[in-house]
Amino acid sequence: MNAKILLDYLRNCNGIMFMCDLTRKHTLLEMTQYVDKLRRFKEGMDCPCILIGNKIDIASDSASRQITNKDMITFTNIWLNRCPILETSTTQGKYMEEALSILLTQMRSAIHPQAHRDSPRESTRNKVYSRTNFNK
C-alpha cells in the first residue's frame, strides 16, 4: 500500500481491524511495522482495535496452523495494548459480524467512556473470543 495513503488512513481512523493469516506466521510478525506507524499518528495507541486470526477453516488442521492463541495474546500484550482477539473465516463468513460488533463496541466506548464505564458489560481488554462464545 502506498505509504501516503496508509498514513492518511491511520490519521483519520476511528477503529482498526488487524488481520493475520493463521496459516502464515510471518503475517503476524510483519504487522509490527503497521503498529509502529499507527503509534506515530495515533497518540498512545488510543485507537480501538481488534486482532483477527483468519482462516480457522484451514487452520483447524493443526499441521496447517502456524499462529497459536498464545502467539496472538503475546502480540497484543506487547504491541496492541491487550486488544480483543477473534478467530474468523472470511471464506465461510464465520464470526466477521462478531468482529465488527466487538470493534464498534470499543469505538462507542472511546466516544462515550462514562456511559460504558457504568455499563454492566464486561471489558473486552485482553479477551480472547472463541467459537464457543458465539454458539450460545
C-alpha positions as a Markdown table, in Angstrom:
| # | Residue | x | y | z |
|---|---|---|---|---|
| 1 | Met | 0.0 | 0.0 | 0.0 |
| 2 | Asn | 1.2 | 3.5 | -0.8 |
| 3 | Ala | 2.8 | 5.0 | 2.3 |
| 4 | Lys | 0.9 | 8.3 | 2.0 |
| 5 | Ile | -2.5 | 6.6 | 1.6 |
| 6 | Leu | -1.7 | 4.4 | 4.7 |
| 7 | Leu | -0.7 | 7.5 | 6.8 |
| 8 | Asp | -3.9 | 9.3 | 5.7 |
| 9 | Tyr | -6.0 | 6.3 | 6.8 |
| 10 | Leu | -4.2 | 6.0 | 10.1 |
| 11 | Arg | -4.6 | 9.7 | 10.9 |
| 12 | Asn | -8.3 | 9.6 | 10.3 |
| 13 | Cys | -9.3 | 6.2 | 11.6 |
| 14 | Asn | -11.6 | 5.6 | 14.5 |
| 15 | Gly | -11.0 | 1.8 | 14.8 |
| 16 | Ile | -8.8 | -0.8 | 13.2 |
| 17 | Met | -9.1 | -4.5 | 12.5 |
| 18 | Phe | -5.7 | -6.0 | 12.3 |
| 19 | Met | -5.8 | -9.4 | 10.5 |
| 20 | Cys | -3.3 | -12.2 | 10.3 |
| 21 | Asp | -3.4 | -15.5 | 8.4 |
| 22 | Leu | -3.4 | -18.3 | 11.0 |
| 23 | Thr | -1.6 | -20.5 | 8.4 |
| 24 | Arg | 1.3 | -18.0 | 7.8 |
| 25 | Lys | 3.3 | -16.8 | 10.9 |
| 26 | His | 5.0 | -14.0 | 9.0 |
| 27 | Thr | 1.7 | -12.2 | 8.7 |
| 28 | Leu | 1.6 | -11.6 | 12.4 |
| 29 | Leu | 5.3 | -10.8 | 12.6 |
| 30 | Glu | 5.1 | -8.2 | 9.8 |
| 31 | Met | 2.2 | -6.5 | 11.4 |
| 32 | Thr | 4.6 | -4.7 | 13.8 |
| 33 | Gln | 5.5 | -2.2 | 11.0 |
| 34 | Tyr | 1.9 | -1.1 | 10.7 |
| 35 | Val | 1.5 | -0.9 | 14.5 |
| 36 | Asp | 4.7 | 1.3 | 14.6 |
| 37 | Lys | 3.2 | 3.7 | 12.1 |
| 38 | Leu | -0.1 | 3.7 | 13.9 |
| 39 | Arg | 1.6 | 4.6 | 17.2 |
| 40 | Arg | 3.3 | 7.6 | 15.5 |
| 41 | Phe | 0.0 | 9.0 | 14.3 |
| 42 | Lys | -2.4 | 7.9 | 17.0 |
| 43 | Glu | -1.4 | 9.3 | 20.4 |
| 44 | Gly | -0.6 | 6.4 | 22.8 |
| 45 | Met | -2.3 | 3.8 | 20.7 |
| 46 | Asp | -5.7 | 5.0 | 21.8 |
| 47 | Cys | -7.4 | 3.9 | 18.6 |
| 48 | Pro | -9.8 | 1.0 | 19.3 |
| 49 | Cys | -8.6 | -2.2 | 17.6 |
| 50 | Ile | -9.1 | -5.9 | 17.3 |
| 51 | Leu | -6.7 | -8.6 | 16.2 |
| 52 | Ile | -8.3 | -11.2 | 13.9 |
| 53 | Gly | -6.8 | -14.5 | 13.2 |
| 54 | Asn | -8.3 | -15.5 | 9.8 |
| 55 | Lys | -8.6 | -18.9 | 8.1 |
| 56 | Ile | -9.9 | -21.0 | 11.0 |
| 57 | Asp | -11.5 | -23.3 | 8.4 |
| 58 | Ile | -8.0 | -24.2 | 7.2 |
| 59 | Ala | -6.2 | -23.8 | 10.5 |
| 60 | Ser | -8.4 | -26.4 | 12.2 |
| 61 | Asp | -5.9 | -28.9 | 10.9 |
| 62 | Ser | -3.1 | -28.4 | 13.4 |
| 63 | Ala | -0.4 | -29.1 | 10.7 |
| 64 | Ser | -1.6 | -26.1 | 8.8 |
| 65 | Arg | -1.8 | -23.7 | 11.7 |
| 66 | Gln | 1.3 | -21.6 | 12.4 |
| 67 | Ile | -0.1 | -19.0 | 14.8 |
| 68 | Thr | -1.5 | -20.1 | 18.1 |
| 69 | Asn | -3.8 | -18.3 | 20.5 |
| 70 | Lys | -0.8 | -17.8 | 22.8 |
| 71 | Asp | 1.1 | -16.1 | 19.9 |
| 72 | Met | -1.8 | -13.7 | 19.4 |
| 73 | Ile | -2.1 | -12.9 | 23.1 |
| 74 | Thr | 1.6 | -12.2 | 23.4 |
| 75 | Phe | 1.4 | -10.0 | 20.3 |
| 76 | Thr | -1.5 | -7.9 | 21.6 |
| 77 | Asn | 0.1 | -7.6 | 25.1 |
| 78 | Ile | 3.3 | -6.2 | 23.5 |
| 79 | Trp | 2.0 | -4.3 | 20.5 |
| 80 | Leu | -1.7 | -3.6 | 20.7 |
| 81 | Asn | -2.5 | -2.7 | 24.3 |
| 82 | Arg | -4.2 | -6.0 | 25.0 |
| 83 | Cys | -6.9 | -5.6 | 22.4 |
| 84 | Pro | -9.6 | -8.3 | 21.9 |
| 85 | Ile | -8.7 | -11.3 | 19.7 |
| 86 | Leu | -11.0 | -13.3 | 17.5 |
| 87 | Glu | -10.5 | -16.1 | 15.0 |
| 88 | Thr | -12.6 | -16.0 | 11.8 |
| 89 | Ser | -13.1 | -17.4 | 8.4 |
| 90 | Thr | -13.8 | -14.9 | 5.7 |
| 91 | Thr | -14.3 | -17.6 | 3.2 |
| 92 | Gln | -17.1 | -19.2 | 5.2 |
| 93 | Gly | -18.3 | -15.9 | 6.7 |
| 94 | Lys | -17.8 | -17.1 | 10.2 |
| 95 | Tyr | -17.5 | -14.6 | 13.1 |
| 96 | Met | -17.0 | -11.5 | 10.9 |
| 97 | Glu | -20.1 | -9.8 | 12.2 |
| 98 | Glu | -19.0 | -10.5 | 15.7 |
| 99 | Ala | -15.6 | -9.0 | 15.0 |
| 100 | Leu | -17.3 | -5.8 | 13.7 |
| 101 | Ser | -19.6 | -5.8 | 16.7 |
| 102 | Ile | -16.7 | -6.0 | 19.1 |
| 103 | Leu | -14.8 | -3.2 | 17.4 |
| 104 | Leu | -17.9 | -1.0 | 17.2 |
| 105 | Thr | -18.5 | -1.5 | 20.9 |
| 106 | Gln | -14.9 | -0.4 | 21.6 |
| 107 | Met | -15.4 | 2.7 | 19.3 |
| 108 | Arg | -18.6 | 3.7 | 21.2 |
| 109 | Ser | -16.7 | 3.3 | 24.5 |
| 110 | Ala | -14.0 | 5.6 | 23.2 |
| 111 | Ile | -16.5 | 8.2 | 22.2 |
| 112 | His | -18.7 | 7.9 | 25.3 |
| 113 | Pro | -16.4 | 6.5 | 28.1 |
| 114 | Gln | -18.7 | 7.4 | 31.0 |
| 115 | Ala | -21.7 | 5.6 | 29.6 |
| 116 | His | -19.7 | 2.4 | 29.0 |
| 117 | Arg | -17.9 | 2.6 | 32.3 |
| 118 | Asp | -21.2 | 2.4 | 34.2 |
| 119 | Ser | -22.5 | -0.4 | 31.9 |
| 120 | Pro | -22.6 | -3.9 | 33.3 |
| 121 | Arg | -20.9 | -5.3 | 30.2 |
| 122 | Glu | -17.6 | -7.0 | 30.8 |
| 123 | Ser | -14.4 | -5.4 | 29.5 |
| 124 | Thr | -13.1 | -6.5 | 26.1 |
| 125 | Arg | -9.5 | -5.9 | 27.1 |
| 126 | Asn | -7.3 | -8.9 | 26.6 |
| 127 | Lys | -10.3 | -11.1 | 25.9 |
| 128 | Val | -9.9 | -14.0 | 23.5 |
| 129 | Tyr | -13.1 | -14.7 | 21.7 |
| 130 | Ser | -13.6 | -18.2 | 20.6 |
| 131 | Arg | -16.2 | -20.1 | 18.6 |
| 132 | Thr | -17.9 | -21.1 | 21.8 |
| 133 | Asn | -18.6 | -17.5 | 22.8 |
| 134 | Phe | -20.9 | -17.1 | 19.8 |
| 135 | Asn | -22.6 | -20.5 | 19.7 |
| 136 | Lys | -24.9 | -19.8 | 22.6 |
